[in-house]
Amino acid sequence: MNFKYIFWDNDGVLVDTEHLYYQANREAMAKVNFNLTHRTFVDMSLTHGRKILDLVEDMKLSSNQKIALRDWRNKRYMELLCDGELVLPEVRKVLCHLHGNFGMAVVTTSRRDHFDAIHRNSGLLQFFDFVLTREDYLHAKPNPEPYLLALANSKVPKDKCLVIEDSPRGLTAAKAAGLACWIVPSKDTSGQSFAGADRILGSVSELLSVLM
């Protein structure tokens, strides 16, 4: 094990935001009388990487109504992101210890405006060489494109790169890109199947004892 570069997922790994995205989607779907359960959210979004608003495809909504629903969801999510501490416990300490010993980048499916709101006061961006958000690639996780792009940007051989993820969709993307992937399950993804993961950790702080 001789990694030189670490690609970090964002939501659920660095910051506690997945429950907020669920809340924004649940409130949006309630506007069209759809009860979005947490189980459905996890299965669609975190396991298979599908858009939650695909659930309205069978409803008789106009294109403008669908756009308005999506825009309302995104605005509501932004409001939720701006209320309170989002950085997960131990993350700052771990990044501080790893910084300088490994190259590091963030590879996220978050939109750039949401990512910027999350990290406006997080203090975490100083530890990363670059960030890839949803606008930087065509196909989102579980497609391997985000990690293939990260690999190209890092200029490091794939066998020297490690991915840290919390979701099945992220694991699928990392392995399809030919990368080692360690899982730190979040409270939203604990209990999910992570078959194919190279290692499953109990917490992000375990990285220090394994890597350093």
VENSUL-V933665 format. One record per residue. RES is the residue in one small letter. D_FIRST is the distance of its C-alpha to the first C-alpha in Angstrom with 2 decimals. Layout:
BEGIN
RES | D_FIRST
RES | D_FIRST
END
This chain:
BEGIN
m | 0.00
n | 3.78
f | 6.13
k | 9.70
y | 11.88
i | 12.72
f | 15.66
w | 17.71
d | 20.49
n | 23.57
d | 26.02
g | 24.98
v | 21.69
l | 23.03
v | 26.70
d | 28.96
t | 30.96
e | 30.76
h | 33.74
l | 35.70
y | 35.12
y | 36.30
q | 39.34
a | 40.26
n | 40.04
r | 41.97
e | 44.71
a | 44.94
m | 45.24
a | 47.88
k | 50.01
v | 50.44
n | 50.88
f | 47.49
n | 45.82
l | 42.07
t | 40.35
h | 36.94
r | 35.92
t | 37.02
f | 35.25
v | 31.88
d | 32.38
m | 33.51
s | 31.50
l | 28.21
t | 27.81
h | 29.45
g | 29.64
r | 33.42
k | 35.91
i | 37.84
l | 41.02
d | 40.93
l | 42.67
v | 45.84
e | 46.13
d | 48.66
m | 50.73
k | 53.63
l | 52.27
s | 53.08
s | 50.53
n | 51.67
q | 51.26
k | 47.68
i | 46.88
a | 48.61
l | 46.65
r | 43.31
d | 44.47
w | 45.65
r | 42.31
n | 40.44
k | 42.95
r | 42.73
y | 38.93
m | 39.29
e | 41.80
l | 39.52
l | 36.63
c | 38.95
d | 39.78
g | 37.59
e | 34.14
l | 31.31
v | 28.09
l | 26.30
p | 26.00
e | 23.18
v | 22.03
r | 23.60
k | 22.16
v | 18.55
l | 19.04
c | 20.79
h | 18.04
l | 15.31
h | 17.87
g | 17.72
n | 14.08
f | 13.03
g | 15.37
m | 16.61
a | 19.15
v | 21.11
v | 21.75
t | 24.70
t | 27.63
s | 29.91
r | 32.83
r | 32.89
d | 35.89
h | 34.36
f | 31.07
d | 33.17
a | 35.19
i | 32.21
h | 30.83
r | 34.20
n | 33.91
s | 30.33
g | 29.21
l | 25.71
l | 26.05
q | 25.77
f | 22.00
f | 21.47
d | 21.86
f | 23.50
v | 24.56
l | 25.37
t | 28.14
r | 30.20
e | 32.47
d | 29.81
y | 29.34
l | 31.67
h | 29.85
a | 28.19
k | 25.44
p | 25.08
n | 25.60
p | 22.47
e | 24.46
p | 23.33
y | 19.64
l | 20.62
l | 22.72
a | 20.04
l | 17.79
a | 20.86
n | 21.63
s | 18.27
k | 18.55
v | 14.78
p | 13.47
k | 12.57
d | 9.21
k | 8.35
c | 10.13
l | 9.96
v | 13.35
i | 14.92
e | 18.05
d | 20.80
s | 22.84
p | 23.02
r | 24.21
g | 21.19
l | 18.85
t | 21.05
a | 20.95
a | 17.19
k | 16.77
a | 19.87
a | 18.33
g | 15.46
l | 12.82
a | 10.26
c | 12.48
w | 12.62
i | 16.24
v | 18.28
p | 21.69
s | 24.68
k | 28.10
d | 29.14
t | 26.37
s | 25.90
g | 27.11
q | 26.05
s | 24.23
f | 20.56
a | 20.26
g | 17.34
a | 15.09
d | 11.47
r | 12.16
i | 15.46
l | 15.96
g | 19.37
s | 19.49
v | 17.90
s | 18.03
e | 15.38
l | 12.80
l | 13.73
s | 13.14
v | 9.64
l | 8.47
m | 11.04
END
